[in-house]
C-alpha cells in the first residue's frame, strides 16, 4: 500500500468489532435484551476473523523491518497469541 505497513490499518477492524461485542453484551444485560446476544456473537466472529487477517499482515510487515525492531514485533506477536489462546473456550 504505497510503502506503508498494512498491519496498523487492519487492527482497527478487530478493535472496533470487539468494542461492539462488549457494548452489545452490556446493553443486552442492562436492558434485558437477549436478542443482542446474536449481534454480539457476530461482532466477535468478525473481530476474530479480522484479527487473523491483521496477524497475517503483521507477519508480512515484520519480515520487512530492521533487525533491531524485530524483537519488539516478536514480543508483540507472542503476547497477542497467548492472549488469544487463553481466551478460547477450552
PDB file of N, CA, C and O in Angstrom:
ATOM      1  N   UNK A   1       0.834  -1.178   0.000  1.00  0.00           N
ATOM      2  CA  UNK A   1       0.000   0.000   0.000  1.00  0.00           C
ATOM      3  C   UNK A   1       0.875   1.235   0.000  1.00  0.00           C
ATOM      4  O   UNK A   1       0.962   1.922   1.018  1.00  0.00           O
ATOM      5  N   UNK A   2       1.515   1.533  -1.095  1.00  0.00           N
ATOM      6  CA  UNK A   2       2.340   2.723  -1.281  1.00  0.00           C
ATOM      7  C   UNK A   2       3.449   2.832  -0.247  1.00  0.00           C
ATOM      8  O   UNK A   2       3.761   3.935   0.203  1.00  0.00           O
ATOM      9  N   UNK A   3       4.048   1.714   0.137  1.00  0.00           N
ATOM     10  CA  UNK A   3       5.155   1.735   1.077  1.00  0.00           C
ATOM     11  C   UNK A   3       4.777   1.816   2.539  1.00  0.00           C
ATOM     12  O   UNK A   3       5.661   1.860   3.395  1.00  0.00           O
ATOM     13  N   UNK A   4       3.509   1.838   2.851  1.00  0.00           N
ATOM     14  CA  UNK A   4       3.061   1.906   4.236  1.00  0.00           C
ATOM     15  C   UNK A   4       2.691   0.517   4.739  1.00  0.00           C
ATOM     16  O   UNK A   4       2.176  -0.298   3.974  1.00  0.00           O
ATOM     17  N   UNK A   5       2.947   0.233   6.021  1.00  0.00           N
ATOM     18  CA  UNK A   5       2.570  -1.083   6.557  1.00  0.00           C
ATOM     19  C   UNK A   5       1.049  -1.235   6.621  1.00  0.00           C
ATOM     20  O   UNK A   5       0.332  -0.283   6.930  1.00  0.00           O
ATOM     21  N   UNK A   6       0.580  -2.421   6.332  1.00  0.00           N
ATOM     22  CA  UNK A   6      -0.857  -2.701   6.313  1.00  0.00           C
ATOM     23  C   UNK A   6      -1.389  -3.085   7.686  1.00  0.00           C
ATOM     24  O   UNK A   6      -2.557  -2.836   7.988  1.00  0.00           O
ATOM     25  N   UNK A   7      -0.553  -3.684   8.517  1.00  0.00           N
ATOM     26  CA  UNK A   7      -0.997  -4.180   9.820  1.00  0.00           C
ATOM     27  C   UNK A   7      -1.676  -3.127  10.699  1.00  0.00           C
ATOM     28  O   UNK A   7      -2.743  -3.411  11.243  1.00  0.00           O
ATOM     29  N   UNK A   8      -1.114  -1.926  10.866  1.00  0.00           N
ATOM     30  CA  UNK A   8      -1.783  -0.944  11.727  1.00  0.00           C
ATOM     31  C   UNK A   8      -3.183  -0.559  11.235  1.00  0.00           C
ATOM     32  O   UNK A   8      -4.080  -0.298  12.036  1.00  0.00           O
ATOM     33  N   UNK A   9      -3.356  -0.528   9.939  1.00  0.00           N
ATOM     34  CA  UNK A   9      -4.676  -0.202   9.382  1.00  0.00           C
ATOM     35  C   UNK A   9      -5.684  -1.303   9.683  1.00  0.00           C
ATOM     36  O   UNK A   9      -6.829  -1.019  10.037  1.00  0.00           O
ATOM     37  N   UNK A  10      -5.268  -2.550   9.545  1.00  0.00           N
ATOM     38  CA  UNK A  10      -6.189  -3.672   9.738  1.00  0.00           C
ATOM     39  C   UNK A  10      -6.546  -3.918  11.202  1.00  0.00           C
ATOM     40  O   UNK A  10      -7.567  -4.545  11.482  1.00  0.00           O
ATOM     41  N   UNK A  11      -5.740  -3.445  12.130  1.00  0.00           N
ATOM     42  CA  UNK A  11      -6.042  -3.683  13.543  1.00  0.00           C
ATOM     43  C   UNK A  11      -7.257  -2.906  14.018  1.00  0.00           C
ATOM     44  O   UNK A  11      -7.840  -3.254  15.045  1.00  0.00           O
ATOM     45  N   UNK A  12      -7.654  -1.868  13.301  1.00  0.00           N
ATOM     46  CA  UNK A  12      -8.849  -1.106  13.694  1.00  0.00           C
ATOM     47  C   UNK A  12     -10.121  -1.943  13.596  1.00  0.00           C
ATOM     48  O   UNK A  12     -11.069  -1.723  14.349  1.00  0.00           O
ATOM     49  N   UNK A  13     -10.144  -2.893  12.679  1.00  0.00           N
ATOM     50  CA  UNK A  13     -11.354  -3.701  12.481  1.00  0.00           C
ATOM     51  C   UNK A  13     -11.634  -4.607  13.679  1.00  0.00           C
ATOM     52  O   UNK A  13     -12.751  -4.573  14.196  1.00  0.00           O
ATOM     53  N   UNK A  14     -10.674  -5.419  14.152  1.00  0.00           N
ATOM     54  CA  UNK A  14     -10.985  -6.239  15.327  1.00  0.00           C
ATOM     55  C   UNK A  14     -11.233  -5.407  16.588  1.00  0.00           C
ATOM     56  O   UNK A  14     -12.083  -5.761  17.404  1.00  0.00           O
ATOM     57  N   UNK A  15     -10.501  -4.311  16.749  1.00  0.00           N
ATOM     58  CA  UNK A  15     -10.723  -3.468  17.930  1.00  0.00           C
ATOM     59  C   UNK A  15     -12.155  -2.925  17.921  1.00  0.00           C
ATOM     60  O   UNK A  15     -12.834  -2.946  18.947  1.00  0.00           O
ATOM     61  N   UNK A  16     -12.602  -2.449  16.782  1.00  0.00           N
ATOM     62  CA  UNK A  16     -13.971  -1.935  16.676  1.00  0.00           C
ATOM     63  C   UNK A  16     -15.012  -3.027  16.861  1.00  0.00           C
ATOM     64  O   UNK A  16     -16.019  -2.823  17.539  1.00  0.00           O
ATOM     65  N   UNK A  17     -14.772  -4.182  16.261  1.00  0.00           N
ATOM     66  CA  UNK A  17     -15.732  -5.282  16.372  1.00  0.00           C
ATOM     67  C   UNK A  17     -15.831  -5.784  17.814  1.00  0.00           C
ATOM     68  O   UNK A  17     -16.926  -6.067  18.300  1.00  0.00           O
ATOM     69  N   UNK A  18     -14.691  -5.894  18.494  1.00  0.00           N
ATOM     70  CA  UNK A  18     -14.716  -6.373  19.880  1.00  0.00           C
ATOM     71  C   UNK A  18     -15.291  -5.317  20.817  1.00  0.00           C
ATOM     72  O   UNK A  18     -15.869  -5.656  21.849  1.00  0.00           O
ATOM     73  N   UNK A  19     -15.139  -4.043  20.470  1.00  0.00           N
ATOM     74  CA  UNK A  19     -15.788  -2.987  21.247  1.00  0.00           C
ATOM     75  C   UNK A  19     -17.300  -3.090  21.101  1.00  0.00           C
ATOM     76  O   UNK A  19     -18.033  -2.939  22.078  1.00  0.00           O
ATOM     77  N   UNK A  20     -17.768  -3.347  19.884  1.00  0.00           N
ATOM     78  CA  UNK A  20     -19.202  -3.565  19.674  1.00  0.00           C
ATOM     79  C   UNK A  20     -19.692  -4.793  20.431  1.00  0.00           C
ATOM     80  O   UNK A  20     -20.802  -4.791  20.964  1.00  0.00           O
ATOM     81  N   UNK A  21     -18.879  -5.833  20.481  1.00  0.00           N
ATOM     82  CA  UNK A  21     -19.246  -7.036  21.233  1.00  0.00           C
ATOM     83  C   UNK A  21     -19.502  -6.688  22.691  1.00  0.00           C
ATOM     84  O   UNK A  21     -20.516  -7.084  23.265  1.00  0.00           O
ATOM     85  N   UNK A  22     -18.585  -5.952  23.277  1.00  0.00           N
ATOM     86  CA  UNK A  22     -18.740  -5.534  24.668  1.00  0.00           C
ATOM     87  C   UNK A  22     -19.965  -4.653  24.847  1.00  0.00           C
ATOM     88  O   UNK A  22     -20.718  -4.825  25.805  1.00  0.00           O
ATOM     89  N   UNK A  23     -20.170  -3.717  23.939  1.00  0.00           N
ATOM     90  CA  UNK A  23     -21.327  -2.819  24.018  1.00  0.00           C
ATOM     91  C   UNK A  23     -22.637  -3.593  23.908  1.00  0.00           C
ATOM     92  O   UNK A  23     -23.558  -3.363  24.692  1.00  0.00           O
ATOM     93  N   UNK A  24     -22.730  -4.505  22.944  1.00  0.00           N
ATOM     94  CA  UNK A  24     -23.945  -5.313  22.793  1.00  0.00           C
ATOM     95  C   UNK A  24     -24.212  -6.154  24.041  1.00  0.00           C
ATOM     96  O   UNK A  24     -25.354  -6.267  24.487  1.00  0.00           O
ATOM     97  N   UNK A  25     -23.163  -6.737  24.597  1.00  0.00           N
ATOM     98  CA  UNK A  25     -23.338  -7.546  25.804  1.00  0.00           C
ATOM     99  C   UNK A  25     -23.825  -6.696  26.980  1.00  0.00           C
ATOM    100  O   UNK A  25     -24.741  -7.098  27.697  1.00  0.00           O
ATOM    101  N   UNK A  26     -23.220  -5.532  27.178  1.00  0.00           N
ATOM    102  CA  UNK A  26     -23.621  -4.668  28.291  1.00  0.00           C
ATOM    103  C   UNK A  26     -25.046  -4.156  28.134  1.00  0.00           C
ATOM    104  O   UNK A  26     -25.826  -4.186  29.086  1.00  0.00           O
ATOM    105  N   UNK A  27     -25.389  -3.689  26.942  1.00  0.00           N
ATOM    106  CA  UNK A  27     -26.751  -3.188  26.701  1.00  0.00           C
ATOM    107  C   UNK A  27     -27.760  -4.322  26.857  1.00  0.00           C
ATOM    108  O   UNK A  27     -28.833  -4.127  27.428  1.00  0.00           O
ATOM    109  N   UNK A  28     -27.420  -5.495  26.356  1.00  0.00           N
ATOM    110  CA  UNK A  28     -28.311  -6.643  26.487  1.00  0.00           C
ATOM    111  C   UNK A  28     -28.542  -7.038  27.937  1.00  0.00           C
ATOM    112  O   UNK A  28     -29.655  -7.403  28.314  1.00  0.00           O
ATOM    113  N   UNK A  29     -27.500  -6.967  28.746  1.00  0.00           N
ATOM    114  CA  UNK A  29     -27.640  -7.298  30.170  1.00  0.00           C
ATOM    115  C   UNK A  29     -28.404  -6.227  30.939  1.00  0.00           C
ATOM    116  O   UNK A  29     -29.265  -6.541  31.761  1.00  0.00           O
ATOM    117  N   UNK A  30     -28.091  -4.972  30.671  1.00  0.00           N
ATOM    118  CA  UNK A  30     -28.723  -3.878  31.413  1.00  0.00           C
ATOM    119  C   UNK A  30     -30.213  -3.769  31.085  1.00  0.00           C
ATOM    120  O   UNK A  30     -31.037  -3.589  31.982  1.00  0.00           O
ATOM    121  N   UNK A  31     -30.553  -3.879  29.807  1.00  0.00           N
ATOM    122  CA  UNK A  31     -31.934  -3.686  29.379  1.00  0.00           C
ATOM    123  C   UNK A  31     -32.676  -5.001  29.119  1.00  0.00           C
ATOM    124  O   UNK A  31     -33.777  -4.992  28.570  1.00  0.00           O
ATOM    125  N   UNK A  32     -32.088  -6.106  29.504  1.00  0.00           N
ATOM    126  CA  UNK A  32     -32.717  -7.433  29.363  1.00  0.00           C
ATOM    127  C   UNK A  32     -33.159  -7.687  27.922  1.00  0.00           C
ATOM    128  O   UNK A  32     -34.323  -7.983  27.651  1.00  0.00           O
ATOM    129  N   UNK A  33     -32.199  -7.565  27.010  1.00  0.00           N
ATOM    130  CA  UNK A  33     -32.458  -7.787  25.586  1.00  0.00           C
ATOM    131  C   UNK A  33     -31.601  -8.971  25.106  1.00  0.00           C
ATOM    132  O   UNK A  33     -30.512  -8.775  24.568  1.00  0.00           O
ATOM    133  N   UNK A  34     -32.098 -10.186  25.305  1.00  0.00           N
ATOM    134  CA  UNK A  34     -31.282 -11.348  24.933  1.00  0.00           C
ATOM    135  C   UNK A  34     -30.994 -11.448  23.439  1.00  0.00           C
ATOM    136  O   UNK A  34     -30.039 -12.116  23.041  1.00  0.00           O
ATOM    137  N   UNK A  35     -31.800 -10.796  22.609  1.00  0.00           N
ATOM    138  CA  UNK A  35     -31.570 -10.871  21.166  1.00  0.00           C
ATOM    139  C   UNK A  35     -30.271 -10.176  20.759  1.00  0.00           C
ATOM    140  O   UNK A  35     -29.766 -10.413  19.662  1.00  0.00           O
ATOM    141  N   UNK A  36     -29.727  -9.329  21.620  1.00  0.00           N
ATOM    142  CA  UNK A  36     -28.443  -8.712  21.307  1.00  0.00           C
ATOM    143  C   UNK A  36     -27.291  -9.708  21.412  1.00  0.00           C
ATOM    144  O   UNK A  36     -26.174  -9.413  20.990  1.00  0.00           O
ATOM    145  N   UNK A  37     -27.557 -10.873  21.968  1.00  0.00           N
ATOM    146  CA  UNK A  37     -26.537 -11.913  22.021  1.00  0.00           C
ATOM    147  C   UNK A  37     -26.106 -12.364  20.641  1.00  0.00           C
ATOM    148  O   UNK A  37     -24.939 -12.691  20.426  1.00  0.00           O
ATOM    149  N   UNK A  38     -27.043 -12.384  19.703  1.00  0.00           N
ATOM    150  CA  UNK A  38     -26.719 -12.769  18.321  1.00  0.00           C
ATOM    151  C   UNK A  38     -25.812 -11.714  17.695  1.00  0.00           C
ATOM    152  O   UNK A  38     -24.816 -12.047  17.054  1.00  0.00           O
ATOM    153  N   UNK A  39     -26.156 -10.454  17.881  1.00  0.00           N
ATOM    154  CA  UNK A  39     -25.330  -9.370  17.344  1.00  0.00           C
ATOM    155  C   UNK A  39     -23.937  -9.407  17.972  1.00  0.00           C
ATOM    156  O   UNK A  39     -22.933  -9.183  17.296  1.00  0.00           O
ATOM    157  N   UNK A  40     -23.893  -9.690  19.261  1.00  0.00           N
ATOM    158  CA  UNK A  40     -22.611  -9.774  19.963  1.00  0.00           C
ATOM    159  C   UNK A  40     -21.756 -10.910  19.404  1.00  0.00           C
ATOM    160  O   UNK A  40     -20.552 -10.747  19.203  1.00  0.00           O
ATOM    161  N   UNK A  41     -22.374 -12.047  19.159  1.00  0.00           N
ATOM    162  CA  UNK A  41     -21.641 -13.194  18.611  1.00  0.00           C
ATOM    163  C   UNK A  41     -21.115 -12.910  17.208  1.00  0.00           C
ATOM    164  O   UNK A  41     -19.993 -13.287  16.871  1.00  0.00           O
ATOM    165  N   UNK A  42     -21.924 -12.248  16.398  1.00  0.00           N
ATOM    166  CA  UNK A  42     -21.490 -11.898  15.037  1.00  0.00           C
ATOM    167  C   UNK A  42     -20.322 -10.917  15.090  1.00  0.00           C
ATOM    168  O   UNK A  42     -19.344 -11.072  14.358  1.00  0.00           O
ATOM    169  N   UNK A  43     -20.424  -9.906  15.958  1.00  0.00           N
ATOM    170  CA  UNK A  43     -19.338  -8.930  16.078  1.00  0.00           C
ATOM    171  C   UNK A  43     -18.055  -9.605  16.567  1.00  0.00           C
ATOM    172  O   UNK A  43     -16.967  -9.276  16.095  1.00  0.00           O
ATOM    173  N   UNK A  44     -18.172 -10.538  17.499  1.00  0.00           N
ATOM    174  CA  UNK A  44     -16.991 -11.255  17.993  1.00  0.00           C
ATOM    175  C   UNK A  44     -16.362 -12.091  16.880  1.00  0.00           C
ATOM    176  O   UNK A  44     -15.138 -12.142  16.757  1.00  0.00           O
ATOM    177  N   UNK A  45     -17.187 -12.739  16.077  1.00  0.00           N
ATOM    178  CA  UNK A  45     -16.668 -13.551  14.969  1.00  0.00           C
ATOM    179  C   UNK A  45     -15.988 -12.679  13.922  1.00  0.00           C
ATOM    180  O   UNK A  45     -14.928 -13.039  13.410  1.00  0.00           O
ATOM    181  N   UNK A  46     -16.582 -11.547  13.603  1.00  0.00           N
ATOM    182  CA  UNK A  46     -15.962 -10.622  12.644  1.00  0.00           C
ATOM    183  C   UNK A  46     -14.623 -10.130  13.192  1.00  0.00           C
ATOM    184  O   UNK A  46     -13.638 -10.052  12.458  1.00  0.00           O
ATOM    185  N   UNK A  47     -14.591  -9.800  14.476  1.00  0.00           N
ATOM    186  CA  UNK A  47     -13.354  -9.344  15.098  1.00  0.00           C
ATOM    187  C   UNK A  47     -12.269 -10.399  15.062  1.00  0.00           C
ATOM    188  O   UNK A  47     -11.107 -10.091  14.796  1.00  0.00           O
ATOM    189  N   UNK A  48     -12.638 -11.635  15.326  1.00  0.00           N
ATOM    190  CA  UNK A  48     -11.655 -12.717  15.316  1.00  0.00           C
ATOM    191  C   UNK A  48     -11.132 -12.967  13.895  1.00  0.00           C
ATOM    192  O   UNK A  48      -9.930 -13.149  13.698  1.00  0.00           O
ATOM    193  N   UNK A  49     -12.027 -12.973  12.919  1.00  0.00           N
ATOM    194  CA  UNK A  49     -11.598 -13.167  11.532  1.00  0.00           C
ATOM    195  C   UNK A  49     -10.685 -12.022  11.082  1.00  0.00           C
ATOM    196  O   UNK A  49      -9.675 -12.248  10.416  1.00  0.00           O
ATOM    197  N   UNK A  50     -11.048 -10.807  11.449  1.00  0.00           N
ATOM    198  CA  UNK A  50     -10.225  -9.652  11.078  1.00  0.00           C
ATOM    199  C   UNK A  50      -8.882  -9.681  11.798  1.00  0.00           C
ATOM    200  O   UNK A  50      -7.869  -9.253  11.245  1.00  0.00           O
ATOM    201  N   UNK A  51      -8.872 -10.188  13.034  1.00  0.00           N
ATOM    202  CA  UNK A  51      -7.610 -10.287  13.775  1.00  0.00           C
ATOM    203  C   UNK A  51      -6.661 -11.262  13.089  1.00  0.00           C
ATOM    204  O   UNK A  51      -5.451 -11.040  13.072  1.00  0.00           O
ATOM    205  N   UNK A  52      -7.199 -12.333  12.527  1.00  0.00           N
ATOM    206  CA  UNK A  52      -6.352 -13.280  11.795  1.00  0.00           C
ATOM    207  C   UNK A  52      -5.743 -12.614  10.562  1.00  0.00           C
ATOM    208  O   UNK A  52      -4.576 -12.836  10.240  1.00  0.00           O
ATOM    209  N   UNK A  53      -6.543 -11.797   9.877  1.00  0.00           N
ATOM    210  CA  UNK A  53      -6.021 -11.047   8.729  1.00  0.00           C
ATOM    211  C   UNK A  53      -4.974 -10.027   9.152  1.00  0.00           C
ATOM    212  O   UNK A  53      -3.958  -9.856   8.479  1.00  0.00           O
ATOM    213  N   UNK A  54      -5.224  -9.353  10.266  1.00  0.00           N
ATOM    214  CA  UNK A  54      -4.254  -8.378  10.776  1.00  0.00           C
ATOM    215  C   UNK A  54      -2.959  -9.073  11.197  1.00  0.00           C
ATOM    216  O   UNK A  54      -1.867  -8.540  11.006  1.00  0.00           O
ATOM    217  N   UNK A  55      -3.095 -10.265  11.770  1.00  0.00           N
ATOM    218  CA  UNK A  55      -1.906 -11.013  12.170  1.00  0.00           C
ATOM    219  C   UNK A  55      -1.086 -11.424  10.946  1.00  0.00           C
ATOM    220  O   UNK A  55       0.143 -11.352  10.967  1.00  0.00           O
ATOM    221  N   UNK A  56      -1.755 -11.847   9.900  1.00  0.00           N
ATOM    222  CA  UNK A  56      -1.045 -12.224   8.671  1.00  0.00           C
ATOM    223  C   UNK A  56      -0.340 -11.012   8.066  1.00  0.00           C
ATOM    224  O   UNK A  56       0.802 -11.111   7.617  1.00  0.00           O
ATOM    225  N   UNK A  57      -1.025  -9.868   8.059  1.00  0.00           N
ATOM    226  CA  UNK A  57      -0.396  -8.647   7.551  1.00  0.00           C
ATOM    227  C   UNK A  57       0.763  -8.225   8.451  1.00  0.00           C
ATOM    228  O   UNK A  57       1.785  -7.737   7.968  1.00  0.00           O
ATOM    229  N   UNK A  58       0.598  -8.415   9.764  1.00  0.00           N
ATOM    230  CA  UNK A  58       1.673  -8.092  10.695  1.00  0.00           C
ATOM    231  C   UNK A  58       2.905  -8.940  10.455  1.00  0.00           C
ATOM    232  O   UNK A  58       4.030  -8.447  10.540  1.00  0.00           O
ATOM    233  N   UNK A  59       2.699 -10.207  10.155  1.00  0.00           N
ATOM    234  CA  UNK A  59       3.823 -11.094   9.846  1.00  0.00           C
ATOM    235  C   UNK A  59       4.539 -10.624   8.580  1.00  0.00           C
ATOM    236  O   UNK A  59       5.769 -10.605   8.528  1.00  0.00           O
ATOM    237  N   UNK A  60       3.775 -10.249   7.574  1.00  0.00           N
ATOM    238  CA  UNK A  60       4.392  -9.761   6.334  1.00  0.00           C
ATOM    239  C   UNK A  60       5.145  -8.450   6.577  1.00  0.00           C
ATOM    240  O   UNK A  60       6.242  -8.258   6.051  1.00  0.00           O
ATOM    241  N   UNK A  61       4.558  -7.548   7.375  1.00  0.00           N
ATOM    242  CA  UNK A  61       5.235  -6.296   7.709  1.00  0.00           C
ATOM    243  C   UNK A  61       6.489  -6.565   8.540  1.00  0.00           C
ATOM    244  O   UNK A  61       7.512  -5.908   8.347  1.00  0.00           O
ATOM    245  N   UNK A  62       6.416  -7.524   9.461  1.00  0.00           N
ATOM    246  CA  UNK A  62       7.525  -7.856  10.346  1.00  0.00           C
ATOM    247  C   UNK A  62       8.730  -8.363   9.560  1.00  0.00           C
ATOM    248  O   UNK A  62       9.877  -8.133   9.943  1.00  0.00           O
ATOM    249  N   UNK A  63       8.461  -9.045   8.473  1.00  0.00           N
ATOM    250  CA  UNK A  63       9.549  -9.595   7.663  1.00  0.00           C
ATOM    251  C   UNK A  63      10.354  -8.502   6.965  1.00  0.00           C
ATOM    252  O   UNK A  63      11.479  -8.748   6.529  1.00  0.00           O
ATOM    253  N   UNK A  64       9.788  -7.292   6.854  1.00  0.00           N
ATOM    254  CA  UNK A  64      10.452  -6.198   6.138  1.00  0.00           C
ATOM    255  C   UNK A  64      11.066  -5.136   7.048  1.00  0.00           C
ATOM    256  O   UNK A  64      11.515  -4.102   6.552  1.00  0.00           O
ATOM    257  N   UNK A  65      11.100  -5.357   8.361  1.00  0.00           N
ATOM    258  CA  UNK A  65      11.641  -4.325   9.255  1.00  0.00           C
ATOM    259  C   UNK A  65      13.083  -4.629   9.630  1.00  0.00           C
ATOM    260  O   UNK A  65      13.588  -5.725   9.389  1.00  0.00           O
ATOM    261  N   UNK A  66      13.733  -3.643  10.221  1.00  0.00           N
ATOM    262  CA  UNK A  66      15.124  -3.783  10.638  1.00  0.00           C
ATOM    263  C   UNK A  66      15.253  -4.810  11.757  1.00  0.00           C
ATOM    264  O   UNK A  66      14.324  -4.991  12.545  1.00  0.00           O
ATOM    265  N   UNK A  67      16.394  -5.481  11.829  1.00  0.00           N
ATOM    266  CA  UNK A  67      16.593  -6.496  12.879  1.00  0.00           C
ATOM    267  C   UNK A  67      16.417  -5.948  14.302  1.00  0.00           C
ATOM    268  O   UNK A  67      15.951  -6.669  15.184  1.00  0.00           O
ATOM    269  N   UNK A  68      16.778  -4.701  14.531  1.00  0.00           N
ATOM    270  CA  UNK A  68      16.631  -4.137  15.877  1.00  0.00           C
ATOM    271  C   UNK A  68      15.165  -4.050  16.301  1.00  0.00           C
ATOM    272  O   UNK A  68      14.855  -4.142  17.489  1.00  0.00           O
ATOM    273  N   UNK A  69      14.272  -3.877  15.343  1.00  0.00           N
ATOM    274  CA  UNK A  69      12.850  -3.762  15.648  1.00  0.00           C
ATOM    275  C   UNK A  69      12.139  -5.119  15.656  1.00  0.00           C
ATOM    276  O   UNK A  69      11.013  -5.223  16.143  1.00  0.00           O
ATOM    277  N   UNK A  70      12.778  -6.139  15.130  1.00  0.00           N
ATOM    278  CA  UNK A  70      12.134  -7.458  15.041  1.00  0.00           C
ATOM    279  C   UNK A  70      11.804  -8.035  16.406  1.00  0.00           C
ATOM    280  O   UNK A  70      10.785  -8.709  16.559  1.00  0.00           O
ATOM    281  N   UNK A  71      12.652  -7.781  17.410  1.00  0.00           N
ATOM    282  CA  UNK A  71      12.378  -8.341  18.734  1.00  0.00           C
ATOM    283  C   UNK A  71      11.112  -7.732  19.333  1.00  0.00           C
ATOM    284  O   UNK A  71      10.351  -8.431  20.003  1.00  0.00           O
ATOM    285  N   UNK A  72      10.877  -6.447  19.100  1.00  0.00           N
ATOM    286  CA  UNK A  72       9.652  -5.804  19.594  1.00  0.00           C
ATOM    287  C   UNK A  72       8.432  -6.438  18.917  1.00  0.00           C
ATOM    288  O   UNK A  72       7.438  -6.738  19.579  1.00  0.00           O
ATOM    289  N   UNK A  73       8.510  -6.637  17.611  1.00  0.00           N
ATOM    290  CA  UNK A  73       7.411  -7.274  16.881  1.00  0.00           C
ATOM    291  C   UNK A  73       7.183  -8.702  17.320  1.00  0.00           C
ATOM    292  O   UNK A  73       6.043  -9.158  17.397  1.00  0.00           O
ATOM    293  N   UNK A  74       8.270  -9.418  17.612  1.00  0.00           N
ATOM    294  CA  UNK A  74       8.139 -10.813  18.054  1.00  0.00           C
ATOM    295  C   UNK A  74       7.460 -10.880  19.420  1.00  0.00           C
ATOM    296  O   UNK A  74       6.590 -11.724  19.635  1.00  0.00           O
ATOM    297  N   UNK A  75       7.848 -10.003  20.341  1.00  0.00           N
ATOM    298  CA  UNK A  75       7.215  -9.973  21.664  1.00  0.00           C
ATOM    299  C   UNK A  75       5.733  -9.617  21.532  1.00  0.00           C
ATOM    300  O   UNK A  75       4.885 -10.220  22.190  1.00  0.00           O
ATOM    301  N   UNK A  76       5.426  -8.642  20.686  1.00  0.00           N
ATOM    302  CA  UNK A  76       4.038  -8.242  20.424  1.00  0.00           C
ATOM    303  C   UNK A  76       3.218  -9.434  19.913  1.00  0.00           C
ATOM    304  O   UNK A  76       2.104  -9.673  20.380  1.00  0.00           O
ATOM    305  N   UNK A  77       3.766 -10.164  18.969  1.00  0.00           N
ATOM    306  CA  UNK A  77       3.065 -11.319  18.401  1.00  0.00           C
ATOM    307  C   UNK A  77       2.875 -12.420  19.435  1.00  0.00           C
ATOM    308  O   UNK A  77       1.806 -13.027  19.503  1.00  0.00           O
ATOM    309  N   UNK A  78       3.898 -12.684  20.239  1.00  0.00           N
ATOM    310  CA  UNK A  78       3.802 -13.740  21.252  1.00  0.00           C
ATOM    311  C   UNK A  78       2.750 -13.401  22.293  1.00  0.00           C
ATOM    312  O   UNK A  78       1.942 -14.255  22.659  1.00  0.00           O
ATOM    313  N   UNK A  79       2.748 -12.160  22.774  1.00  0.00           N
ATOM    314  CA  UNK A  79       1.759 -11.751  23.783  1.00  0.00           C
ATOM    315  C   UNK A  79       0.342 -11.835  23.221  1.00  0.00           C
ATOM    316  O   UNK A  79      -0.562 -12.335  23.889  1.00  0.00           O
ATOM    317  N   UNK A  80       0.148 -11.347  22.000  1.00  0.00           N
ATOM    318  CA  UNK A  80      -1.194 -11.407  21.408  1.00  0.00           C
ATOM    319  C   UNK A  80      -1.644 -12.842  21.161  1.00  0.00           C
ATOM    320  O   UNK A  80      -2.819 -13.161  21.340  1.00  0.00           O
ATOM    321  N   UNK A  81      -0.728 -13.704  20.756  1.00  0.00           N
ATOM    322  CA  UNK A  81      -1.073 -15.110  20.541  1.00  0.00           C
ATOM    323  C   UNK A  81      -1.459 -15.780  21.856  1.00  0.00           C
ATOM    324  O   UNK A  81      -2.430 -16.534  21.910  1.00  0.00           O
ATOM    325  N   UNK A  82      -0.702 -15.507  22.911  1.00  0.00           N
ATOM    326  CA  UNK A  82      -1.027 -16.081  24.225  1.00  0.00           C
ATOM    327  C   UNK A  82      -2.374 -15.579  24.740  1.00  0.00           C
ATOM    328  O   UNK A  82      -3.151 -16.348  25.306  1.00  0.00           O
ATOM    329  N   UNK A  83      -2.649 -14.294  24.545  1.00  0.00           N
ATOM    330  CA  UNK A  83      -3.937 -13.748  24.988  1.00  0.00           C
ATOM    331  C   UNK A  83      -5.098 -14.349  24.198  1.00  0.00           C
ATOM    332  O   UNK A  83      -6.144 -14.658  24.767  1.00  0.00           O
ATOM    333  N   UNK A  84      -4.915 -14.513  22.891  1.00  0.00           N
ATOM    334  CA  UNK A  84      -5.966 -15.140  22.092  1.00  0.00           C
ATOM    335  C   UNK A  84      -6.163 -16.588  22.516  1.00  0.00           C
ATOM    336  O   UNK A  84      -7.297 -17.044  22.662  1.00  0.00           O
ATOM    337  N   UNK A  85      -5.075 -17.308  22.715  1.00  0.00           N
ATOM    338  CA  UNK A  85      -5.157 -18.715  23.117  1.00  0.00           C
ATOM    339  C   UNK A  85      -5.834 -18.859  24.474  1.00  0.00           C
ATOM    340  O   UNK A  85      -6.622 -19.783  24.679  1.00  0.00           O
ATOM    341  N   UNK A  86      -5.534 -17.956  25.399  1.00  0.00           N
ATOM    342  CA  UNK A  86      -6.127 -18.050  26.735  1.00  0.00           C
ATOM    343  C   UNK A  86      -7.610 -17.695  26.733  1.00  0.00           C
ATOM    344  O   UNK A  86      -8.331 -18.069  27.658  1.00  0.00           O
ATOM    345  N   UNK A  87      -8.078 -16.978  25.708  1.00  0.00           N
ATOM    346  CA  UNK A  87      -9.490 -16.604  25.671  1.00  0.00           C
ATOM    347  C   UNK A  87     -10.367 -17.640  24.971  1.00  0.00           C
ATOM    348  O   UNK A  87     -11.592 -17.517  24.979  1.00  0.00           O
ATOM    349  N   UNK A  88      -9.761 -18.645  24.372  1.00  0.00           N
ATOM    350  CA  UNK A  88     -10.549 -19.672  23.683  1.00  0.00           C
ATOM    351  C   UNK A  88     -11.266 -20.558  24.715  1.00  0.00           C
ATOM    352  O   UNK A  88     -10.750 -20.801  25.806  1.00  0.00           O
ATOM    353  N   UNK A  89     -12.440 -21.026  24.354  1.00  0.00           N
ATOM    354  CA  UNK A  89     -13.260 -21.769  25.352  1.00  0.00           C
ATOM    355  C   UNK A  89     -12.886 -23.240  25.489  1.00  0.00           C
ATOM    356  O   UNK A  89     -13.695 -24.112  25.172  1.00  0.00           O
ATOM    357  N   UNK A  90     -11.690 -23.524  25.949  1.00  0.00           N
ATOM    358  CA  UNK A  90     -11.345 -24.913  26.236  1.00  0.00           C
ATOM    359  C   UNK A  90     -10.735 -25.010  27.538  1.00  0.00           C
ATOM    360  O   UNK A  90     -10.369 -26.103  27.969  1.00  0.00           O
TER     361      UNK A  90
END
